[in-house]
Amino acid sequence: MVAPEEVSLVNLTKHSLEQLTALVKTRLKQMQYRPGLIDGLITKTGLDLQPAVTQPLKFSRGPSRT
């Protein structure tokens, strides 16, 4: 079974830029109220949204000039 959002995306090429902008805004607004949608996307793609742990940079001064 295909989600209604996927079916309605089929004819996007037949719209002007202004119509596409309004359509995308509407779709994003609808997606806001479906938290399971983003959870499903993350699960299916295997994305890891945890911030990467970075190590502080260490600079060497090189040989001292005395």
N, C-alpha and C positions, 0 to 999 in steps of 0.2 A: 504494500500500500504506500502511496506517495503522499507526502504532507501537502496540504493546500498551498503553503508558501512556495513549495518547489514548482507546483503546477502553474501558479500565477507568475512565475519568473520567466516563463517560456517566451512570451512576446515582448520582452523589454526593448528589443531593437526597433520596434515600430513607434517609439515615443521620441519626443523632442527632449533636449537636455533639461528644460524646465520641468517637464512632466516626469522625467526620470528622477530628478532631485526630489520632487514632492513624493513620488512613489517610495523612494528609498527612506525618506524621513518617516513616512507612514509605517513602513515595514519595521524599521528600527524601533519605533514607538510600540508597536504590537509585540515585538520580541522582548521588550522590557518587562512585560507582564507574564512572561513564560520562562521562569528561572530554570526549569528543567531542560530547556533548549540549549543553553550554553553548557550546562553540565554534560549533556549528551555529546556535544561537539568535542569538549575536552576529553571525555572518555574515549570516544571513537578515534580521535586523532592521536591520542597518547601524549598530548602537550603537557609540559610541566610548567606551571605558572609560579613556582616558588622562585624567589629572587636568588640569583647566583651568589655564592659566597666568594668574595674576592679577598686576596691577600694584599696587605699594604705594600707599596713599592719600596724597595730598599735601594738607596743610591750609594755608590761608593765614591769616596773623594779622590781616589787614586793616590799616587805617591805624593807625600808632602813636599813642599818646596821651601826649604830652609837654607 
